[in-house]
């Protein structure tokens, strides 16, 4: 699948809440304050450092 924001790139992660594939440059939880039933196993959420507003990896 292609990245939701960059159709020319492969989406390597998927946001299950919004059903969007994201490339490595777009890894960011769309709304960390809102409830998400997928959060505990969400790679997008786990790879984003909300406090420092940057990717962990």
C-alpha positions as CSV (number, residue, x, y, z in Angstrom):
1,X,0.0,0.0,0.0
2,X,1.1,3.6,-0.6
3,X,1.6,6.3,1.9
4,X,-1.6,8.3,2.6
5,X,0.3,11.6,2.3
6,X,3.0,10.6,-0.3
7,X,1.4,8.4,-3.0
8,X,4.8,7.8,-4.6
9,X,6.1,6.1,-1.4
10,X,5.4,2.8,0.2
11,X,3.4,2.9,3.4
12,X,5.4,0.8,5.9
13,X,3.1,1.4,8.9
14,X,-0.6,1.5,9.2
15,X,-2.9,3.6,11.5
16,X,-5.7,1.2,12.2
17,X,-7.9,3.9,13.6
18,X,-7.9,6.0,10.5
19,X,-7.1,3.1,8.1
20,X,-4.1,5.0,6.6
21,X,-0.8,3.6,5.5
22,X,2.2,5.9,6.3
23,X,5.8,6.0,5.1
24,X,8.7,6.4,7.5
25,X,8.6,10.2,7.1
26,X,5.0,10.4,8.1
27,X,5.0,8.3,11.3
28,X,3.0,10.3,13.7
29,X,0.0,9.6,15.8
30,X,-2.8,11.8,14.5
31,X,-4.4,12.4,17.8
32,X,-2.6,11.2,20.9
33,X,-5.2,12.7,23.3
34,X,-8.2,10.9,21.7
35,X,-9.2,7.4,22.6
36,X,-8.0,4.7,20.3
37,X,-8.8,1.0,20.8
38,X,-5.7,0.1,18.8
39,X,-3.2,2.1,20.8
40,X,-1.7,-0.7,22.9
41,X,-0.4,-2.4,19.8
42,X,0.0,0.6,17.5
43,X,3.4,0.9,15.9
44,X,2.7,4.4,14.8
45,X,1.9,5.5,18.4
46,X,4.9,3.6,19.9
47,X,7.4,5.1,17.4
48,X,6.3,8.7,18.1
49,X,7.6,10.8,21.1
50,X,4.8,13.2,21.8
51,X,6.7,15.1,24.5
52,X,9.5,16.0,22.1
53,X,7.4,16.0,19.0
54,X,9.6,13.6,17.1
55,X,10.1,10.1,15.9
56,X,11.8,7.7,18.3
57,X,13.5,5.8,15.5
